[in-house]
Amino acid sequence: MDKLSGYLRLTRPVNCFMMGFAVIVGAAIAAPSLLSGYRSSLILGFITGFALTAASMTINDYYDRDIDAVNEPNRPIPSGLIKPKEALAFAVFLTAVGFVTALLTNLFCFLIAVIAWLVFITYTTVGKRSGLPGNFLVSLCVAIPFIYGSYIFAGQSGLNVWIFTSIAFVSNTGREITKGIVDVPGDRTKNIQTLAVRFGEKTAAVVASVFYLIAVLLSPLPWLLGIVSFWFVPFVVVTDLGLVASSFMLMANHSRENAKRVKNTVLLWFTIGLLAFVAGALK
């Protein structure tokens, strides 16, 4: 049971569920009237998002095992619960599952899945040490599932999808910079040039907050352009208030412990933001 728990922890199930759900959100935004007729495709899309995210989380822990030995020694690999080779084999299996379900959906989705996987591998093997550019690569991986979802049956991504993709990109960049504050001790040992390492935790907190606030400023656009219904508004207001509050909390206290709390809380605001666009797709 401990071994099974270790594999589960490697995948970060909450992150995987959110990415699988993001695929469904992308489909709902692109063509809400077609949802009921493409249930099997939506299930395949969810599995693709879930499996490839799980694979990327596992690969990330494989490459970060020395850093995690400093920052997060209780994680499955540095704690010895899962061996590095076992984690790598598990990642290969998850990648295969994600690619197969993408191919069963359609060729466009398969190509998007491959691109997303290549972007993540680039981040893990090369981009991570670059700091902010690496943060952008992660955010691109987070944004791609919405585009993927729009191609499940719509065959294209409309303005509403691209607006939401942009919001997801900038808000997640803020979260990645926040995570950099949390990971400073281990990142310094491996010369990973995050903003927090290069310019200090305070500067990183300010920049992360700027990205959160850019996402807040972009959020009214779908409503103002008339591409979502009124039901979008209540959810996005909660999300925006949460991101603004998190920004002020981070700037007021940019300690490692508080940054960790903020990055975890921001996941809640992201989830409510996903619901905002699902609700907004309902006329």
Secondary structure in CASP SS format (residue, H / E / C, confidence):
PFRMAT SS
TARGET T0000
AUTHOR 0000-0000-0000
METHOD secondary structure of the structure
MODEL  1
M C 1.00
D H 1.00
K H 1.00
L H 1.00
S H 1.00
G H 1.00
Y H 1.00
L H 1.00
R H 1.00
L H 1.00
T H 1.00
R C 1.00
P H 1.00
V H 1.00
N H 1.00
C H 1.00
F H 1.00
M H 1.00
M H 1.00
G H 1.00
F H 1.00
A H 1.00
V H 1.00
I H 1.00
V H 1.00
G H 1.00
A H 1.00
A H 1.00
I H 1.00
A H 1.00
A C 1.00
P H 1.00
S H 1.00
L H 1.00
L H 1.00
S H 1.00
G H 1.00
Y H 1.00
R H 1.00
S H 1.00
S H 1.00
L H 1.00
I H 1.00
L H 1.00
G H 1.00
F H 1.00
I H 1.00
T H 1.00
G H 1.00
F H 1.00
A H 1.00
L H 1.00
T H 1.00
A H 1.00
A H 1.00
S H 1.00
M H 1.00
T H 1.00
I H 1.00
N H 1.00
D H 1.00
Y H 1.00
Y H 1.00
D C 1.00
R H 1.00
D H 1.00
I H 1.00
D H 1.00
A H 1.00
V H 1.00
N H 1.00
E C 1.00
P C 1.00
N C 1.00
R C 1.00
P C 1.00
I C 1.00
P C 1.00
S C 1.00
G C 1.00
L C 1.00
I C 1.00
K C 1.00
P H 1.00
K H 1.00
E H 1.00
A H 1.00
L H 1.00
A H 1.00
F H 1.00
A H 1.00
V H 1.00
F H 1.00
L H 1.00
T H 1.00
A H 1.00
V H 1.00
G H 1.00
F H 1.00
V H 1.00
T H 1.00
A H 1.00
L H 1.00
L H 1.00
T H 1.00
N C 1.00
L H 1.00
F H 1.00
C H 1.00
F H 1.00
L H 1.00
I H 1.00
A H 1.00
V H 1.00
I H 1.00
A H 1.00
W H 1.00
L H 1.00
V H 1.00
F H 1.00
I H 1.00
T H 1.00
Y H 1.00
T H 1.00
T H 1.00
V C 1.00
G H 1.00
K H 1.00
R H 1.00
S H 1.00
G C 1.00
L H 1.00
P H 1.00
G H 1.00
N H 1.00
F H 1.00
L H 1.00
V H 1.00
S H 1.00
L H 1.00
C H 1.00
V H 1.00
A H 1.00
I H 1.00
P H 1.00
F H 1.00
I H 1.00
Y H 1.00
G H 1.00
S H 1.00
Y C 1.00
I C 1.00
F C 1.00
A C 1.00
G C 1.00
Q C 1.00
S C 1.00
G C 1.00
L H 1.00
N H 1.00
V H 1.00
W H 1.00
I H 1.00
F H 1.00
T H 1.00
S H 1.00
I H 1.00
A H 1.00
F H 1.00
V H 1.00
S H 1.00
N H 1.00
T H 1.00
G H 1.00
R H 1.00
E H 1.00
I H 1.00
T H 1.00
K H 1.00
G H 1.00
I H 1.00
V H 1.00
D C 1.00
V H 1.00
P H 1.00
G H 1.00
D H 1.00
R H 1.00
T H 1.00
K C 1.00
N C 1.00
I C 1.00
Q C 1.00
T C 1.00
L H 1.00
A H 1.00
V H 1.00
R H 1.00
F H 1.00
G C 1.00
E H 1.00
K H 1.00
T H 1.00
A H 1.00
A H 1.00
V H 1.00
V H 1.00
A H 1.00
S H 1.00
V H 1.00
F H 1.00
Y H 1.00
L H 1.00
I H 1.00
A H 1.00
V H 1.00
L H 1.00
L H 1.00
S C 1.00
P C 1.00
L H 1.00
P H 1.00
W H 1.00
L H 1.00
L C 1.00
G C 1.00
I C 1.00
V C 1.00
S C 1.00
F C 1.00
W C 1.00
F H 1.00
V H 1.00
P H 1.00
F H 1.00
V H 1.00
V H 1.00
V H 1.00
T H 1.00
D H 1.00
L H 1.00
G H 1.00
L H 1.00
V H 1.00
A H 1.00
S H 1.00
S H 1.00
F H 1.00
M H 1.00
L H 1.00
M H 1.00
A H 1.00
N C 1.00
H C 1.00
S C 1.00
R H 1.00
E H 1.00
N H 1.00
A H 1.00
K H 1.00
R H 1.00
V H 1.00
K H 1.00
N H 1.00
T H 1.00
V H 1.00
L H 1.00
L H 1.00
W H 1.00
F H 1.00
T H 1.00
I H 1.00
G H 1.00
L H 1.00
L H 1.00
A H 1.00
F H 1.00
V H 1.00
A H 1.00
G H 1.00
A C 1.00
L C 1.00
K C 1.00
END
